Amino acid sequence: MTRGPIEPYHARPLAAGGHVEAHGARFKLYHLNGAPEATVLDTLVAGARPEIAQMGDSNGLGFVILHTGSAGVTGNAFWWVQGSVLCQHHLRVPFGSAPLGPRPVVGYVWELEVIAREQSAWRRHMMDGAPQPGAYLDDWAGTQHAH
């Protein structure tokens, strides 16, 4: 077995990018390590469309993380279905290249912090017996930096 490199951990800046509406759902948009070109978001959301429709039972809410790295941009669109299930569409776009095919990735260590924070916000605002979609959409993960 070969082992890939492990880079030293350094916090990366995280910024709230507002809300995006797509395919009958509202998404919080996060920019991790800088904002990429708008075409990456458009490609990610377009690719998620069939998956959102296929899953059905959508709660109409989710979040997107666009993560700019040294080699390109990774995008993850997450949406909630059935009240407690988090679905994902993953996209990787190397700089100067076309998007790459799917791969079995959950997320980078910096993205996992946002995912954990979103899960907590979902429980707090949507699973307490009186769902509050507006409160969920206004509850952002810490947007100064991802530790």
C-alpha positions in Angstrom: 0.0 0.0 0.0 1.3 3.5 -0.8 0.5 6.4 1.4 -0.3 9.8 0.1 1.2 12.9 1.4 -0.2 14.6 4.6 0.2 18.3 4.6 0.5 20.2 7.8 -2.8 21.6 9.0 -3.4 25.3 8.7 -6.8 27.0 9.1 -8.5 28.2 5.9 -10.8 31.2 5.6 -14.5 30.5 5.4 -17.0 33.0 4.1 -20.7 33.1 3.8 -21.7 33.6 0.2 -25.4 34.2 0.6 -28.3 32.0 -0.4 -28.8 30.2 -3.7 -32.1 28.9 -5.0 -32.0 25.8 -7.3 -34.4 23.1 -8.3 -37.0 24.0 -5.7 -34.5 24.2 -2.8 -32.7 27.0 -1.0 -29.0 26.5 -0.2 -26.6 28.4 2.0 -23.4 29.0 0.0 -20.0 28.8 1.7 -16.7 29.8 0.2 -13.8 28.0 1.7 -10.3 29.4 1.0 -11.6 32.1 -1.4 -14.4 32.4 -3.9 -14.1 30.5 -7.3 -15.5 31.5 -10.6 -19.3 31.5 -10.7 -19.3 28.8 -13.4 -18.2 26.2 -10.8 -21.3 26.9 -8.8 -23.5 26.7 -11.9 -21.9 23.3 -12.9 -22.3 21.9 -9.4 -25.9 22.9 -9.1 -26.8 21.6 -12.6 -25.1 18.3 -11.8 -27.1 17.9 -8.5 -30.5 18.5 -10.2 -31.1 14.9 -11.3 -30.0 13.6 -7.9 -32.3 16.0 -6.0 -35.2 14.9 -8.2 -34.3 11.2 -7.9 -34.1 11.2 -4.1 -37.5 12.8 -3.7 -38.8 13.7 -0.2 -36.7 16.8 -0.3 -37.1 19.2 2.6 -36.1 22.0 0.2 -33.1 23.1 2.2 -29.3 22.5 2.1 -25.9 24.1 1.8 -23.1 24.3 -0.7 -19.3 24.4 0.0 -17.0 25.7 -2.7 -13.5 24.9 -1.6 -10.6 26.5 -3.6 -7.4 24.6 -3.3 -4.0 24.8 -4.9 -4.9 22.5 -7.8 -8.6 23.5 -8.4 -12.0 23.8 -6.8 -14.0 21.1 -5.1 -17.7 21.7 -4.8 -20.2 19.8 -2.6 -23.9 20.4 -2.7 -25.8 19.0 0.3 -29.5 18.8 0.8 -31.8 17.4 3.4 -34.5 14.8 2.7 -36.9 12.8 4.8 -36.4 15.2 7.7 -33.0 13.7 8.8 -31.0 12.4 5.8 -28.2 14.5 4.3 -27.6 13.9 0.5 -24.5 15.0 -1.4 -23.4 15.8 -4.9 -19.6 16.1 -5.4 -17.7 17.9 -8.1 -14.0 18.5 -8.6 -12.7 21.0 -11.2 -8.9 21.3 -11.7 -7.8 24.7 -12.8 -7.7 24.9 -16.6 -9.6 21.6 -17.0 -13.0 20.2 -17.4 -14.8 18.8 -14.3 -13.6 15.3 -13.2 -16.0 12.4 -12.7 -17.4 11.5 -9.3 -15.2 9.9 -6.6 -16.0 8.4 -3.2 -15.2 11.5 -1.2 -17.1 12.8 1.9 -15.0 16.0 2.2 -11.7 17.6 3.2 -11.0 18.1 6.9 -11.9 21.8 6.6 -15.3 20.9 5.0 -16.1 18.4 7.7 -16.2 21.2 10.3 -18.9 23.0 8.2 -20.8 19.8 7.7 -20.8 19.2 11.5 -22.0 22.7 12.2 -24.8 22.4 9.6 -25.9 19.1 11.2 -26.2 20.9 14.5 -28.1 23.8 13.0 -30.5 21.3 11.3 -31.2 19.5 14.6 -31.7 22.8 16.4 -34.0 24.5 13.9 -35.7 21.8 12.0 -36.0 18.7 14.4 -37.4 20.4 17.5 -41.0 19.7 16.8 -41.7 23.2 15.2 -39.5 23.4 12.1 -38.1 26.9 11.4 -36.6 27.0 7.8 -35.8 30.7 8.0 -33.9 30.2 11.2 -31.9 27.3 9.7 -31.0 29.4 6.6 -29.9 32.3 8.8 -27.7 30.1 11.0 -24.2 30.0 9.4 -21.2 28.1 10.4 -18.4 30.3 11.8 -17.3 32.3 8.8 -14.1 33.8 10.0 -12.1 30.6 9.2 -12.5 26.9 9.3 -10.2 25.6 12.1 
